[in-house]
Amino acid sequence: MSSSPLVVDITPLKRQPGTQRPFTLQWPAPDDLGLTSAEVSAVQIGIDLQLEIAGDQLVAQGVIDIVWQGPCRRCLEHETGTSPVDVREIFQKEPVEGETYCLDEDDVDLEPMVRETALLNLPIAPLCRVDCAGPDPDRFPTSVVADPDPDAPPPADPRWGALSELKFDD
């Protein structure tokens, strides 16, 4: 396989099934790892996994920390954040589309799993602060609309308004 830092030799694990091998790496995210429509991209990915052979498959479980950057959805200021993600993924020689990943004879390439996890956990619309007022709060105020009183009767449908004016004599 390639000389990518995410390609791991699993030969020692295959010799001793049931043993775990830690895999820790700080990986600078590739330039194309981001949501172009939201202008949010991954900057750094921290990988802390335990790899274990279970039968004819490899189990990778642990945490992937995604450091991302992008504009705040209200004020458009540059924002940076971290999204930690717990993962437990299976690698097989004959992967099931959308469920498991490919496992070679002596190596496993973690990059497809890490890329997919990062893309699925990037924020679509980052917010710098919950109370962010936006770029020009005087012209474009932002506020949170209060929930209506749950005990209040629902408003009447105006199409039925004429019926409320009907009077019946007893």
ZITAQUI-V113200 format. One record per residue. N is the residue number from 1. RES is the residue in one small letter. OMEGA is omega in degrees with one decimal (NA if undefined). Layout:
n:N res:RES omega:OMEGA
n:N res:RES omega:OMEGA
This chain:
n:1 res:m omega:-177.3
n:2 res:s omega:179.8
n:3 res:s omega:178.2
n:4 res:s omega:178.2
n:5 res:p omega:179.6
n:6 res:l omega:174.4
n:7 res:v omega:-174.0
n:8 res:v omega:175.4
n:9 res:d omega:-177.5
n:10 res:i omega:-179.2
n:11 res:t omega:178.7
n:12 res:p omega:178.8
n:13 res:l omega:-179.5
n:14 res:k omega:179.4
n:15 res:r omega:-179.6
n:16 res:q omega:-179.7
n:17 res:p omega:179.4
n:18 res:g omega:177.0
n:19 res:t omega:-179.7
n:20 res:q omega:177.2
n:21 res:r omega:177.5
n:22 res:p omega:174.9
n:23 res:f omega:-178.8
n:24 res:t omega:-177.5
n:25 res:l omega:167.5
n:26 res:q omega:-172.0
n:27 res:w omega:174.7
n:28 res:p omega:-175.9
n:29 res:a omega:175.7
n:30 res:p omega:-177.7
n:31 res:d omega:-176.3
n:32 res:d omega:-178.3
n:33 res:l omega:-179.0
n:34 res:g omega:177.6
n:35 res:l omega:-175.0
n:36 res:t omega:-179.3
n:37 res:s omega:179.4
n:38 res:a omega:-177.6
n:39 res:e omega:177.3
n:40 res:v omega:-179.7
n:41 res:s omega:175.4
n:42 res:a omega:-179.2
n:43 res:v omega:-176.6
n:44 res:q omega:178.5
n:45 res:i omega:176.5
n:46 res:g omega:-176.3
n:47 res:i omega:177.0
n:48 res:d omega:-173.9
n:49 res:l omega:168.0
n:50 res:q omega:179.3
n:51 res:l omega:-178.8
n:52 res:e omega:174.4
n:53 res:i omega:177.4
n:54 res:a omega:-176.2
n:55 res:g omega:179.3
n:56 res:d omega:179.8
n:57 res:q omega:177.9
n:58 res:l omega:177.5
n:59 res:v omega:176.5
n:60 res:a omega:178.6
n:61 res:q omega:-178.5
n:62 res:g omega:-175.6
n:63 res:v omega:172.4
n:64 res:i omega:178.3
n:65 res:d omega:-179.2
n:66 res:i omega:173.4
n:67 res:v omega:-174.1
n:68 res:w omega:174.4
n:69 res:q omega:179.1
n:70 res:g omega:-178.6
n:71 res:p omega:173.2
n:72 res:c omega:-176.0
n:73 res:r omega:179.4
n:74 res:r omega:-174.6
n:75 res:c omega:178.8
n:76 res:l omega:174.7
n:77 res:e omega:179.9
n:78 res:h omega:-178.1
n:79 res:e omega:176.3
n:80 res:t omega:179.4
n:81 res:g omega:179.7
n:82 res:t omega:176.2
n:83 res:s omega:175.5
n:84 res:p omega:-177.4
n:85 res:v omega:172.6
n:86 res:d omega:-179.4
n:87 res:v omega:170.2
n:88 res:r omega:-174.3
n:89 res:e omega:-178.1
n:90 res:i omega:175.7
n:91 res:f omega:-178.4
n:92 res:q omega:177.4
n:93 res:k omega:175.6
n:94 res:e omega:-174.4
n:95 res:p omega:175.2
n:96 res:v omega:-177.2
n:97 res:e omega:176.5
n:98 res:g omega:-178.2
n:99 res:e omega:-179.3
n:100 res:t omega:-178.2
n:101 res:y omega:-175.3
n:102 res:c omega:177.4
n:103 res:l omega:176.2
n:104 res:d omega:-176.8
n:105 res:e omega:-175.2
n:106 res:d omega:-176.4
n:107 res:d omega:170.9
n:108 res:v omega:177.7
n:109 res:d omega:-178.0
n:110 res:l omega:-174.1
n:111 res:e omega:179.3
n:112 res:p omega:179.3
n:113 res:m omega:-179.5
n:114 res:v omega:178.9
n:115 res:r omega:-179.3
n:116 res:e omega:178.8
n:117 res:t omega:-179.8
n:118 res:a omega:-178.4
n:119 res:l omega:-178.4
n:120 res:l omega:-176.0
n:121 res:n omega:171.9
n:122 res:l omega:178.5
n:123 res:p omega:-179.5
n:124 res:i omega:-179.3
n:125 res:a omega:-178.1
n:126 res:p omega:179.9
n:127 res:l omega:-176.5
n:128 res:c omega:177.1
n:129 res:r omega:178.8
n:130 res:v omega:-178.3
n:131 res:d omega:179.3
n:132 res:c omega:-176.4
n:133 res:a omega:179.9
n:134 res:g omega:-174.6
n:135 res:p omega:-179.7
n:136 res:d omega:-173.7
n:137 res:p omega:179.0
n:138 res:d omega:179.3
n:139 res:r omega:-175.9
n:140 res:f omega:-177.4
n:141 res:p omega:174.5
n:142 res:t omega:177.5
n:143 res:s omega:178.3
n:144 res:v omega:179.7
n:145 res:v omega:-179.3
n:146 res:a omega:176.6
n:147 res:d omega:178.4
n:148 res:p omega:179.6
n:149 res:d omega:-177.8
n:150 res:p omega:-179.8
n:151 res:d omega:-179.2
n:152 res:a omega:178.2
n:153 res:p omega:179.4
n:154 res:p omega:179.9
n:155 res:p omega:-179.1
n:156 res:a omega:177.8
n:157 res:d omega:-176.7
n:158 res:p omega:179.8
n:159 res:r omega:179.6
n:160 res:w omega:-176.6
n:161 res:g omega:-178.6
n:162 res:a omega:179.9
n:163 res:l omega:-179.9
n:164 res:s omega:178.8
n:165 res:e omega:179.3
n:166 res:l omega:178.5
n:167 res:k omega:179.0
n:168 res:f omega:177.1
n:169 res:d omega:179.2
n:170 res:d omega:NA
